Amino acid sequence: MVAGLLDLNLRTDPAQGRASEVGRRIAAQIPNLFGRLVFLHSLRDTDSGRYSHPLLLESFGPEVADRTLHHTHHQAFMEWLRLSLAEQKEDVDDYLRMSGSDVYHLCYRELVPVNAHQVERQLYLTDLEVVLQLISFE
């Protein structure tokens, strides 16, 4: 329902529609989905809970930037949930290889968008813990 309302707002507000396109392009520069979740989470201020990115702030202002990045983060999260476990493992493998991180230092719990439902959050955590165990056994 909320996603539907956001989509309706994007269609009726031309500035928000342009901002959404910019937000998608910013996120698309990250070559894997898990990396996008990490990146989009990094754009959220932990104190205020608001998202920001210099390009969006300068072009559209703080309200539109926050709304756009919040929506983009949630979309990336939902896309992640639609992946099979094998696809999630491949994506995390790719992220670890590209970032130089290791499985033992991967901070993944905070990557869930704040508006995710509890069942979505639990599915994400369960799947990711299985994926991380598979990777650690290799």
Rosetta blueprint (number, residue, H / E / L):
1 M L
2 V H
3 A H
4 G H
5 L H
6 L H
7 D H
8 L H
9 N H
10 L H
11 R H
12 T H
13 D L
14 P H
15 A H
16 Q H
17 G H
18 R H
19 A H
20 S H
21 E H
22 V H
23 G H
24 R H
25 R H
26 I H
27 A H
28 A H
29 Q L
30 I L
31 P L
32 N L
33 L H
34 F H
35 G H
36 R H
37 L H
38 V H
39 F H
40 L H
41 H H
42 S H
43 L L
44 R E
45 D L
46 T L
47 D L
48 S L
49 G L
50 R L
51 Y E
52 S L
53 H L
54 P H
55 L H
56 L H
57 L H
58 E H
59 S H
60 F H
61 G L
62 P H
63 E H
64 V H
65 A H
66 D H
67 R H
68 T H
69 L H
70 H H
71 H H
72 T H
73 H H
74 H H
75 Q H
76 A H
77 F H
78 M H
79 E H
80 W H
81 L H
82 R H
83 L L
84 S L
85 L H
86 A H
87 E H
88 Q H
89 K H
90 E H
91 D H
92 V H
93 D H
94 D H
95 Y H
96 L H
97 R H
98 M H
99 S H
100 G L
101 S L
102 D L
103 V H
104 Y H
105 H H
106 L L
107 C L
108 Y L
109 R H
110 E H
111 L H
112 V L
113 P L
114 V L
115 N L
116 A L
117 H L
118 Q H
119 V H
120 E H
121 R H
122 Q H
123 L H
124 Y H
125 L H
126 T H
127 D H
128 L H
129 E H
130 V H
131 V H
132 L H
133 Q H
134 L H
135 I H
136 S H
137 F H
138 E L
